[in-house]
Amino acid sequence: MNKRVYFLMIVAFVVGMVELIIGGILDLIANDLHVGLGQVGFLITIFSLIFAVGAPILLILTAGIERKQLTLISLAVFLVGNLVTVFSPTYTVVFIGRVISALSGALLIILCLTIAPSIVQPKYRGRAIGIVSMGVSASIVLGLPIGLMLGNAFGWRSPFILITVLTFLSMIGVMFLMEKVEPKPSSPIREQLATLKNRRILFGQSITFFFLAGHTTLYAYLTPFAKTILGVDGTWVSVIYMIFGIAAVSGGGVGGYLSDTFGPKPTIMLSTILFAAVMLVIPYTTFAMPIFIVTLIIWGVLSWTLAPATQSYLINLSPKTSDIQQSLNNSALHLGIAFGSLVGGLVIEHGSVEHNATVGGLFILFSIGAALISIYGQRQPEKMQKLKD
């Protein structure tokens, strides 16, 4: 295994932290910039939306550029985006900084995922992609608690200062550790979207979208939820996020084990049904902290149990377009985060944060429906086709 793959994982982790890092410091930004919590939450929405839509488009537009050079350029732009955020005097400037960071960050994640398998032997390609993906998932899970701890200690700009420093160090690492990597042709957008004409693939991708939308509806606003509903201070909020983060990281391993042992389909159904139940139960556990913490751990584990099973399911569903399915699933994930953070912000602005868990749980029910249609919806027609053949 080429050790540079682990460096790419670190780059992916640094870039991925920016997406949800705002969730832990919502109230700090809102108070400093004199805007509502929903408006600050929209900074997550716009980032995730650009991330989902921009990644495949930017990859095609930059298809002819040597990969090491493109990575350095993207990191430089990402650095600028974070500097804009650090020194922003108003909400509008923060918004601009998020757009710059999202565009460059989206390309960087895809670059890491495509460079990794190209610098290892063929037998290690799957493992290389998995290692970089671990960096992405870990950043999404841990970025928020890191932001929370730094934000409460040194102000809401401090997490972005850390990311700026880490980005600069990443640029030095790319400059001296990475070798030149020649670009490879990427699949046109039309070809990628054409696979969604298959009903099972479309609803298979929808499982991830609705699952992450439901999860983010509450998770992106867990800080105001904990402070308002649980009545805890910043220290306890940090503890809650840390517990959730540890549980979520373990969830990926649990999902992989269940998928390998029982198969992707049973794991998908079990994960979505249990997750819906947990989300809908959360509002009724806040009367006692020990009960809420137990529920929080289960929620954390289940939040990333689905990912390995869904990816395996999509690969098995369409082996010839497995690369396209992984790319589309990445977009579905970030679209789900964007939609969930938007809906969560609207719930807070027009209702109360205590309703976020229930609304999120309703989206998980849609994820269950998508899973049922994708996995079982066309079984009979497929059997009839086999009989005809």
JOZI-V41164 format. One record per run of one state. SS is the DSSP state (H for helix, E for strand, L for the rest). FROM is the first residue (numbers start at 0). TO is the last residue. If there is no record, write none. Layout:
SS/FROM/TO  SS/FROM/TO
This chain:
L/0/2  H/3/32  L/33/35  H/36/60  L/61/65  H/66/85  L/86/89  H/90/117  L/118/120  H/121/153  L/154/156  H/157/176  L/177/187  H/188/196  L/197/197  H/198/218  L/219/220  H/221/229  L/230/232  H/233/261  L/262/262  H/263/283  L/284/287  H/288/302  L/303/303  H/304/316  L/317/317  H/318/349  L/350/351  H/352/375  L/376/377  H/378/387  L/388/388
